[in-house]
Amino acid sequence: MMRSAEIEHDGEFQVWLTQMCGLAAKPARDVVSRLWRVRRVVGEDRIVSEPHAWAYASNHTELSKCTTTVRSQLKRAVLAYQQLLQSRNDP
């Protein structure tokens, strides 16, 4: 499995967001930024390896203080990233 740092280094996540999800460049960069925010809090390995990573992340003190709108945006970023990883592992 490709590590997330490798995916983001070459911009694959952002490209995937624009091509597969239909996002424009700026919203795609925003999603990548939100993913980095969650990764800073919970760690990269948890997002990559756990299907319920958002449930764990949402209970973290720093993220639980966010508004509902922000939490929704963060959750969307994590789920999109996990979807990319899943698509890379599917034949």
Backbone hydrogen bonds, N-H to C=O, Kabsch-Sander energy under -0.5 kcal/mol:
donor,donor_aa,acceptor,acceptor_aa,energy
6,E,3,R,-0.6
7,I,3,R,-1.5
8,E,4,S,-2.7
9,H,5,A,-2.0
10,D,6,E,-1.5
11,G,8,E,-0.8
12,E,7,I,-2.0
13,F,7,I,-0.6
15,V,11,G,-2.6
16,W,12,E,-3.0
17,L,13,F,-2.4
18,T,14,Q,-1.9
19,Q,15,V,-2.8
20,M,16,W,-2.8
21,C,16,W,-1.0
21,C,17,L,-0.6
23,L,17,L,-2.0
28,A,24,A,-2.0
29,R,25,A,-2.2
30,D,26,K,-2.1
31,V,27,P,-2.0
32,V,28,A,-2.1
33,S,29,R,-2.4
34,R,30,D,-2.3
35,L,31,V,-2.2
36,W,32,V,-2.2
37,R,33,S,-1.8
38,V,34,R,-2.0
39,R,35,L,-2.7
40,R,36,W,-2.2
41,V,37,R,-1.1
42,V,38,V,-2.8
43,G,39,R,-2.0
47,I,43,G,-1.1
48,V,44,E,-2.2
49,S,45,D,-2.7
50,E,46,R,-2.0
53,A,50,E,-1.3
56,Y,52,H,-1.4
57,A,53,A,-2.8
58,S,54,W,-3.1
59,N,55,A,-0.7
59,N,56,Y,-0.8
60,H,57,A,-1.6
64,S,60,H,-2.7
65,K,61,T,-1.0
66,C,63,L,-1.3
71,R,67,T,-2.7
72,S,68,T,-2.2
73,Q,69,T,-2.0
74,L,70,V,-2.6
75,K,71,R,-2.6
76,R,72,S,-2.2
77,A,73,Q,-1.8
78,V,74,L,-2.2
79,L,75,K,-2.7
80,A,76,R,-2.3
81,Y,77,A,-2.2
82,Q,78,V,-2.4
83,Q,79,L,-2.0
84,L,80,A,-2.1
85,L,81,Y,-2.4
86,Q,82,Q,-2.4
87,S,83,Q,-2.5
88,R,84,L,-1.7
89,N,85,L,-1.2
89,N,86,Q,-0.5
90,D,86,Q,-1.5
